[in-house]
Amino acid sequence: MSSSTLVRGEEAFMKYCNQCHPRGEAGLGPAINNKPLPRWLIRFQVRHGLGAMPAFSEKEIGDRELDDLVAYLKALR
């Protein structure tokens, strides 16, 4: 995985996720840096939402940006 992927993933995380999951830890939402979720499940939860978490459409987070975000989340662990 390239460092540019992680940089783009971190940028996406800060834009879409950090408000509820600060640095991947618990905030308004649960901690996400300690969950061994498979990539497909992270993508599913982002696209469809879960509980209080909103869904993010492809217009909001494009597929490549979502791939970068998932790579960044996997690297947090």
Biopython code that builds the backbone (N, CA, C, O; Angstrom):
import numpy as np
from Bio.PDB.StructureBuilder import StructureBuilder

atoms = [
    (1, "MET", "N", (0.855, -1.167, 0.000)),
    (1, "MET", "CA", (0.000, 0.000, 0.000)),
    (1, "MET", "C", (0.903, 1.233, 0.000)),
    (1, "MET", "O", (1.879, 1.299, 0.747)),
    (2, "SER", "N", (0.572, 2.192, -0.832)),
    (2, "SER", "CA", (1.412, 3.375, -0.959)),
    (2, "SER", "C", (1.113, 4.387, 0.148)),
    (2, "SER", "O", (0.026, 4.416, 0.724)),
    (3, "SER", "N", (2.111, 5.201, 0.415)),
    (3, "SER", "CA", (1.906, 6.239, 1.430)),
    (3, "SER", "C", (0.885, 7.270, 0.954)),
    (3, "SER", "O", (0.196, 7.878, 1.774)),
    (4, "SER", "N", (0.780, 7.474, -0.365)),
    (4, "SER", "CA", (-0.216, 8.429, -0.865)),
    (4, "SER", "C", (-1.636, 7.923, -0.606)),
    (4, "SER", "O", (-2.544, 8.718, -0.366)),
    (5, "THR", "N", (-1.830, 6.599, -0.654)),
    (5, "THR", "CA", (-3.137, 6.020, -0.320)),
    (5, "THR", "C", (-3.498, 6.348, 1.120)),
    (5, "THR", "O", (-4.626, 6.746, 1.410)),
    (6, "LEU", "N", (-2.536, 6.181, 2.018)),
    (6, "LEU", "CA", (-2.798, 6.460, 3.434)),
    (6, "LEU", "C", (-3.033, 7.946, 3.687)),
    (6, "LEU", "O", (-3.863, 8.311, 4.519)),
    (7, "VAL", "N", (-2.314, 8.793, 2.983)),
    (7, "VAL", "CA", (-2.517, 10.238, 3.133)),
    (7, "VAL", "C", (-3.923, 10.613, 2.673)),
    (7, "VAL", "O", (-4.629, 11.350, 3.362)),
    (8, "ARG", "N", (-4.326, 10.110, 1.515)),
    (8, "ARG", "CA", (-5.680, 10.391, 1.028)),
    (8, "ARG", "C", (-6.725, 9.800, 1.975)),
    (8, "ARG", "O", (-7.763, 10.414, 2.221)),
    (9, "GLY", "N", (-6.448, 8.607, 2.504)),
    (9, "GLY", "CA", (-7.369, 7.985, 3.445)),
    (9, "GLY", "C", (-7.508, 8.782, 4.726)),
    (9, "GLY", "O", (-8.606, 8.923, 5.263)),
    (10, "GLU", "N", (-6.395, 9.302, 5.214)),
    (10, "GLU", "CA", (-6.447, 10.133, 6.421)),
    (10, "GLU", "C", (-7.233, 11.416, 6.150)),
    (10, "GLU", "O", (-8.009, 11.859, 6.997)),
    (11, "GLU", "N", (-7.036, 12.009, 4.981)),
    (11, "GLU", "CA", (-7.797, 13.212, 4.627)),
    (11, "GLU", "C", (-9.297, 12.916, 4.604)),
    (11, "GLU", "O", (-10.096, 13.709, 5.101)),
    (12, "ALA", "N", (-9.674, 11.781, 4.031)),
    (12, "ALA", "CA", (-11.092, 11.391, 4.002)),
    (12, "ALA", "C", (-11.603, 11.153, 5.419)),
    (12, "ALA", "O", (-12.713, 11.561, 5.760)),
    (13, "PHE", "N", (-10.793, 10.492, 6.242)),
    (13, "PHE", "CA", (-11.188, 10.242, 7.629)),
    (13, "PHE", "C", (-11.442, 11.557, 8.361)),
    (13, "PHE", "O", (-12.456, 11.706, 9.044)),
    (14, "MET", "N", (-10.525, 12.505, 8.217)),
    (14, "MET", "CA", (-10.680, 13.786, 8.904)),
    (14, "MET", "C", (-11.920, 14.527, 8.403)),
    (14, "MET", "O", (-12.573, 15.228, 9.176)),
    (15, "LYS", "N", (-12.242, 14.382, 7.145)),
    (15, "LYS", "CA", (-13.388, 15.079, 6.554)),
    (15, "LYS", "C", (-14.718, 14.460, 6.964)),
    (15, "LYS", "O", (-15.670, 15.179, 7.268)),
    (16, "TYR", "N", (-14.792, 13.123, 6.974)),
    (16, "TYR", "CA", (-16.078, 12.446, 7.151)),
    (16, "TYR", "C", (-16.267, 11.749, 8.505)),
    (16, "TYR", "O", (-17.402, 11.579, 8.951)),
    (17, "CYS", "N", (-15.190, 11.351, 9.155)),
    (17, "CYS", "CA", (-15.313, 10.430, 10.294)),
    (17, "CYS", "C", (-14.854, 11.003, 11.632)),
    (17, "CYS", "O", (-15.408, 10.665, 12.679)),
    (18, "ASN", "N", (-13.851, 11.862, 11.598)),
    (18, "ASN", "CA", (-13.197, 12.283, 12.829)),
    (18, "ASN", "C", (-14.134, 12.990, 13.803)),
    (18, "ASN", "O", (-13.926, 12.919, 15.014)),
    (19, "GLN", "N", (-15.142, 13.657, 13.305)),
    (19, "GLN", "CA", (-16.064, 14.378, 14.193)),
    (19, "GLN", "C", (-16.732, 13.422, 15.188)),
    (19, "GLN", "O", (-16.923, 13.773, 16.352)),
    (20, "CYS", "N", (-17.086, 12.222, 14.735)),
    (20, "CYS", "CA", (-17.761, 11.252, 15.613)),
    (20, "CYS", "C", (-16.818, 10.187, 16.170)),
    (20, "CYS", "O", (-17.100, 9.586, 17.206)),
    (21, "HIS", "N", (-15.702, 9.954, 15.483)),
    (21, "HIS", "CA", (-14.729, 8.934, 15.893)),
    (21, "HIS", "C", (-13.349, 9.600, 15.977)),
    (21, "HIS", "O", (-12.479, 9.290, 15.162)),
    (22, "PRO", "N", (-13.124, 10.511, 16.946)),
    (22, "PRO", "CA", (-11.867, 11.264, 16.990)),
    (22, "PRO", "C", (-10.643, 10.352, 17.074)),
    (22, "PRO", "O", (-10.499, 9.558, 18.003)),
    (23, "ARG", "N", (-9.766, 10.491, 16.075)),
    (23, "ARG", "CA", (-8.547, 9.667, 15.962)),
    (23, "ARG", "C", (-8.870, 8.174, 15.980)),
    (23, "ARG", "O", (-8.013, 7.356, 16.312)),
    (24, "GLY", "N", (-10.099, 7.823, 15.624)),
    (24, "GLY", "CA", (-10.515, 6.427, 15.604)),
    (24, "GLY", "C", (-11.025, 5.931, 16.944)),
    (24, "GLY", "O", (-11.438, 4.778, 17.069)),
    (25, "GLU", "N", (-10.997, 6.795, 17.943)),
    (25, "GLU", "CA", (-11.435, 6.405, 19.280)),
    (25, "GLU", "C", (-12.909, 6.763, 19.477)),
    (25, "GLU", "O", (-13.535, 7.365, 18.605)),
    (26, "ALA", "N", (-13.443, 6.390, 20.618)),
    (26, "ALA", "CA", (-14.852, 6.671, 20.912)),
    (26, "ALA", "C", (-15.067, 8.167, 21.087)),
    (26, "ALA", "O", (-14.242, 8.870, 21.672)),
    (27, "GLY", "N", (-16.177, 8.629, 20.574)),
    (27, "GLY", "CA", (-16.624, 10.015, 20.714)),
    (27, "GLY", "C", (-18.135, 9.969, 20.673)),
    (27, "GLY", "O", (-18.758, 9.299, 21.497)),
    (28, "LEU", "N", (-18.730, 10.669, 19.730)),
    (28, "LEU", "CA", (-20.170, 10.526, 19.518)),
    (28, "LEU", "C", (-20.489, 9.123, 19.019)),
    (28, "LEU", "O", (-21.560, 8.581, 19.293)),
    (29, "GLY", "N", (-19.553, 8.549, 18.291)),
    (29, "GLY", "CA", (-19.674, 7.171, 17.812)),
    (29, "GLY", "C", (-18.685, 6.285, 18.551)),
    (29, "GLY", "O", (-17.843, 6.788, 19.294)),
    (30, "PRO", "N", (-18.771, 4.976, 18.360)),
    (30, "PRO", "CA", (-17.863, 4.054, 19.046)),
    (30, "PRO", "C", (-16.449, 4.111, 18.475)),
    (30, "PRO", "O", (-16.222, 4.625, 17.379)),
    (31, "ALA", "N", (-15.511, 3.573, 19.240)),
    (31, "ALA", "CA", (-14.137, 3.444, 18.741)),
    (31, "ALA", "C", (-14.142, 2.553, 17.505)),
    (31, "ALA", "O", (-14.864, 1.557, 17.452)),
    (32, "ILE", "N", (-13.337, 2.914, 16.518)),
    (32, "ILE", "CA", (-13.242, 2.088, 15.312)),
    (32, "ILE", "C", (-11.811, 1.644, 15.043)),
    (32, "ILE", "O", (-11.556, 0.932, 14.072)),
    (33, "ASN", "N", (-10.875, 2.058, 15.894)),
    (33, "ASN", "CA", (-9.486, 1.674, 15.683)),
    (33, "ASN", "C", (-9.128, 0.368, 16.385)),
    (33, "ASN", "O", (-7.982, -0.076, 16.320)),
    (34, "ASN", "N", (-10.082, -0.241, 17.045)),
    (34, "ASN", "CA", (-9.801, -1.491, 17.758)),
    (34, "ASN", "C", (-10.731, -2.618, 17.312)),
    (34, "ASN", "O", (-10.875, -3.626, 18.004)),
    (35, "LYS", "N", (-11.351, -2.439, 16.163)),
    (35, "LYS", "CA", (-12.290, -3.449, 15.670)),
    (35, "LYS", "C", (-11.711, -4.115, 14.427)),
    (35, "LYS", "O", (-11.418, -3.434, 13.444)),
    (36, "PRO", "N", (-11.542, -5.427, 14.455)),
    (36, "PRO", "CA", (-10.960, -6.138, 13.304)),
    (36, "PRO", "C", (-12.000, -6.411, 12.214)),
    (36, "PRO", "O", (-12.228, -7.563, 11.845)),
    (37, "LEU", "N", (-12.623, -5.359, 11.705)),
    (37, "LEU", "CA", (-13.661, -5.523, 10.694)),
    (37, "LEU", "C", (-13.038, -5.772, 9.323)),
    (37, "LEU", "O", (-12.034, -5.149, 8.978)),
    (38, "PRO", "N", (-13.618, -6.668, 8.548)),
    (38, "PRO", "CA", (-13.120, -6.871, 7.183)),
    (38, "PRO", "C", (-13.451, -5.660, 6.314)),
    (38, "PRO", "O", (-14.385, -4.908, 6.595)),
    (39, "ARG", "N", (-12.672, -5.491, 5.265)),
    (39, "ARG", "CA", (-12.841, -4.341, 4.370)),
    (39, "ARG", "C", (-14.266, -4.228, 3.841)),
    (39, "ARG", "O", (-14.821, -3.131, 3.787)),
    (40, "TRP", "N", (-14.862, -5.356, 3.451)),
    (40, "TRP", "CA", (-16.204, -5.314, 2.855)),
    (40, "TRP", "C", (-17.229, -4.782, 3.859)),
    (40, "TRP", "O", (-18.173, -4.092, 3.474)),
    (41, "LEU", "N", (-17.048, -5.100, 5.142)),
    (41, "LEU", "CA", (-18.004, -4.650, 6.149)),
    (41, "LEU", "C", (-17.851, -3.150, 6.422)),
    (41, "LEU", "O", (-18.843, -2.451, 6.629)),
    (42, "ILE", "N", (-16.624, -2.666, 6.423)),
    (42, "ILE", "CA", (-16.410, -1.225, 6.586)),
    (42, "ILE", "C", (-17.083, -0.485, 5.436)),
    (42, "ILE", "O", (-17.793, 0.497, 5.652)),
    (43, "ARG", "N", (-16.854, -0.961, 4.213)),
    (43, "ARG", "CA", (-17.475, -0.335, 3.034)),
    (43, "ARG", "C", (-19.007, -0.366, 3.155)),
    (43, "ARG", "O", (-19.677, 0.626, 2.869)),
    (44, "PHE", "N", (-19.547, -1.506, 3.578)),
    (44, "PHE", "CA", (-20.995, -1.645, 3.715)),
    (44, "PHE", "C", (-21.541, -0.643, 4.728)),
    (44, "PHE", "O", (-22.549, 0.018, 4.475)),
    (45, "GLN", "N", (-20.875, -0.533, 5.873)),
    (45, "GLN", "CA", (-21.351, 0.379, 6.915)),
    (45, "GLN", "C", (-21.277, 1.832, 6.462)),
    (45, "GLN", "O", (-22.161, 2.626, 6.784)),
    (46, "VAL", "N", (-20.240, 2.185, 5.727)),
    (46, "VAL", "CA", (-20.136, 3.555, 5.219)),
    (46, "VAL", "C", (-21.255, 3.834, 4.220)),
    (46, "VAL", "O", (-21.869, 4.900, 4.261)),
    (47, "ARG", "N", (-21.521, 2.894, 3.334)),
    (47, "ARG", "CA", (-22.538, 3.098, 2.295)),
    (47, "ARG", "C", (-23.972, 3.035, 2.829)),
    (47, "ARG", "O", (-24.853, 3.729, 2.321)),
    (48, "HIS", "N", (-24.207, 2.204, 3.853)),
    (48, "HIS", "CA", (-25.577, 1.974, 4.313)),
    (48, "HIS", "C", (-25.878, 2.545, 5.694)),
    (48, "HIS", "O", (-27.039, 2.588, 6.101)),
    (49, "GLY", "N", (-24.854, 2.984, 6.420)),
    (49, "GLY", "CA", (-25.055, 3.493, 7.764)),
    (49, "GLY", "C", (-25.310, 2.361, 8.748)),
    (49, "GLY", "O", (-25.499, 1.210, 8.355)),
    (50, "LEU", "N", (-25.313, 2.700, 10.020)),
    (50, "LEU", "CA", (-25.552, 1.704, 11.062)),
    (50, "LEU", "C", (-25.923, 2.452, 12.331)),
    (50, "LEU", "O", (-25.147, 3.280, 12.809)),
    (51, "GLY", "N", (-27.084, 2.176, 12.877)),
    (51, "GLY", "CA", (-27.529, 2.887, 14.075)),
    (51, "GLY", "C", (-27.613, 4.376, 13.797)),
    (51, "GLY", "O", (-28.302, 4.801, 12.870)),
    (52, "ALA", "N", (-26.914, 5.168, 14.594)),
    (52, "ALA", "CA", (-26.923, 6.623, 14.420)),
    (52, "ALA", "C", (-25.985, 7.087, 13.309)),
    (52, "ALA", "O", (-26.025, 8.251, 12.910)),
    (53, "MET", "N", (-25.143, 6.188, 12.810)),
    (53, "MET", "CA", (-24.212, 6.566, 11.744)),
    (53, "MET", "C", (-24.964, 6.747, 10.431)),
    (53, "MET", "O", (-25.718, 5.869, 10.012)),
    (54, "PRO", "N", (-24.753, 7.893, 9.784)),
    (54, "PRO", "CA", (-25.441, 8.104, 8.502)),
    (54, "PRO", "C", (-24.792, 7.301, 7.385)),
    (54, "PRO", "O", (-23.633, 6.900, 7.484)),
    (55, "ALA", "N", (-25.541, 7.076, 6.340)),
    (55, "ALA", "CA", (-25.010, 6.453, 5.126)),
    (55, "ALA", "C", (-24.350, 7.541, 4.281)),
    (55, "ALA", "O", (-24.810, 8.682, 4.259)),
    (56, "PHE", "N", (-23.276, 7.183, 3.592)),
    (56, "PHE", "CA", (-22.586, 8.094, 2.685)),
    (56, "PHE", "C", (-22.693, 7.524, 1.281)),
    (56, "PHE", "O", (-22.169, 6.447, 0.996)),
    (57, "SER", "N", (-23.370, 8.248, 0.412)),
    (57, "SER", "CA", (-23.568, 7.781, -0.960)),
    (57, "SER", "C", (-22.275, 7.904, -1.761)),
    (57, "SER", "O", (-21.304, 8.516, -1.316)),
    (58, "GLU", "N", (-22.284, 7.310, -2.948)),
    (58, "GLU", "CA", (-21.128, 7.399, -3.840)),
    (58, "GLU", "C", (-20.884, 8.843, -4.279)),
    (58, "GLU", "O", (-19.757, 9.208, -4.615)),
    (59, "LYS", "N", (-21.927, 9.658, -4.278)),
    (59, "LYS", "CA", (-21.753, 11.081, -4.603)),
    (59, "LYS", "C", (-20.997, 11.803, -3.495)),
    (59, "LYS", "O", (-20.248, 12.743, -3.762)),
    (60, "GLU", "N", (-21.191, 11.365, -2.242)),
    (60, "GLU", "CA", (-20.516, 12.004, -1.108)),
    (60, "GLU", "C", (-19.083, 11.502, -0.961)),
    (60, "GLU", "O", (-18.155, 12.295, -0.801)),
    (61, "ILE", "N", (-18.910, 10.198, -1.014)),
    (61, "ILE", "CA", (-17.589, 9.574, -0.921)),
    (61, "ILE", "C", (-17.465, 8.647, -2.128)),
    (61, "ILE", "O", (-18.126, 7.610, -2.191)),
    (62, "GLY", "N", (-16.629, 9.019, -3.070)),
    (62, "GLY", "CA", (-16.434, 8.198, -4.261)),
    (62, "GLY", "C", (-15.782, 6.863, -3.917)),
    (62, "GLY", "O", (-15.238, 6.699, -2.825)),
    (63, "ASP", "N", (-15.834, 5.918, -4.838)),
    (63, "ASP", "CA", (-15.285, 4.584, -4.579)),
    (63, "ASP", "C", (-13.794, 4.612, -4.272)),
    (63, "ASP", "O", (-13.345, 3.920, -3.359)),
    (64, "ARG", "N", (-13.017, 5.396, -5.015)),
    (64, "ARG", "CA", (-11.578, 5.449, -4.749)),
    (64, "ARG", "C", (-11.310, 6.073, -3.382)),
    (64, "ARG", "O", (-10.461, 5.595, -2.628)),
    (65, "GLU", "N", (-12.038, 7.140, -3.069)),
    (65, "GLU", "CA", (-11.873, 7.780, -1.766)),
    (65, "GLU", "C", (-12.251, 6.807, -0.649)),
    (65, "GLU", "O", (-11.603, 6.785, 0.398)),
    (66, "LEU", "N", (-13.285, 6.010, -0.864)),
    (66, "LEU", "CA", (-13.684, 5.016, 0.130)),
    (66, "LEU", "C", (-12.619, 3.932, 0.264)),
    (66, "LEU", "O", (-12.330, 3.487, 1.375)),
    (67, "ASP", "N", (-12.033, 3.503, -0.848)),
    (67, "ASP", "CA", (-10.940, 2.524, -0.786)),
    (67, "ASP", "C", (-9.777, 3.069, 0.037)),
    (67, "ASP", "O", (-9.206, 2.354, 0.860)),
    (68, "ASP", "N", (-9.427, 4.336, -0.186)),
    (68, "ASP", "CA", (-8.345, 4.965, 0.573)),
    (68, "ASP", "C", (-8.702, 5.065, 2.053)),
    (68, "ASP", "O", (-7.856, 4.833, 2.917)),
    (69, "LEU", "N", (-9.942, 5.407, 2.343)),
    (69, "LEU", "CA", (-10.410, 5.501, 3.723)),
    (69, "LEU", "C", (-10.322, 4.148, 4.420)),
    (69, "LEU", "O", (-9.865, 4.064, 5.560)),
    (70, "VAL", "N", (-10.755, 3.100, 3.747)),
    (70, "VAL", "CA", (-10.698, 1.750, 4.323)),
    (70, "VAL", "C", (-9.247, 1.354, 4.575)),
    (70, "VAL", "O", (-8.940, 0.780, 5.620)),
    (71, "ALA", "N", (-8.353, 1.649, 3.638)),
    (71, "ALA", "CA", (-6.933, 1.330, 3.823)),
    (71, "ALA", "C", (-6.381, 2.052, 5.048)),
    (71, "ALA", "O", (-5.625, 1.470, 5.826)),
    (72, "TYR", "N", (-6.755, 3.306, 5.220)),
    (72, "TYR", "CA", (-6.311, 4.072, 6.385)),
    (72, "TYR", "C", (-6.846, 3.462, 7.678)),
    (72, "TYR", "O", (-6.106, 3.323, 8.652)),
    (73, "LEU", "N", (-8.121, 3.100, 7.693)),
    (73, "LEU", "CA", (-8.705, 2.494, 8.892)),
    (73, "LEU", "C", (-8.019, 1.177, 9.238)),
    (73, "LEU", "O", (-7.783, 0.891, 10.412)),
    (74, "LYS", "N", (-7.700, 0.374, 8.228)),
    (74, "LYS", "CA", (-7.005, -0.891, 8.484)),
    (74, "LYS", "C", (-5.602, -0.627, 9.041)),
    (74, "LYS", "O", (-5.100, -1.403, 9.855)),
    (75, "ALA", "N", (-4.973, 0.463, 8.604)),
    (75, "ALA", "CA", (-3.630, 0.800, 9.081)),
    (75, "ALA", "C", (-3.649, 1.316, 10.522)),
    (75, "ALA", "O", (-2.629, 1.250, 11.208)),
    (76, "LEU", "N", (-4.789, 1.826, 10.992)),
    (76, "LEU", "CA", (-4.886, 2.301, 12.378)),
    (76, "LEU", "C", (-4.733, 1.168, 13.382)),
    (76, "LEU", "O", (-4.359, 1.410, 14.530)),
    (77, "ARG", "N", (-5.011, -0.037, 12.980)),
    (77, "ARG", "CA", (-5.000, -1.171, 13.899)),
    (77, "ARG", "C", (-3.610, -1.694, 14.136)),
    (77, "ARG", "O", (-3.431, -2.651, 14.890)),
]
sb = StructureBuilder()
sb.init_structure("model")
sb.init_model(0)
sb.init_chain("A")
sb.init_seg("    ")
for serial, (resi, resn, name, xyz) in enumerate(atoms, 1):
    if name == "N":
        sb.init_residue(resn, " ", resi, " ")
    sb.init_atom(name, np.array(xyz, "f"), 0.0, 1.0, " ", f" {name:<3s}", serial, name[0])
structure = sb.get_structure()
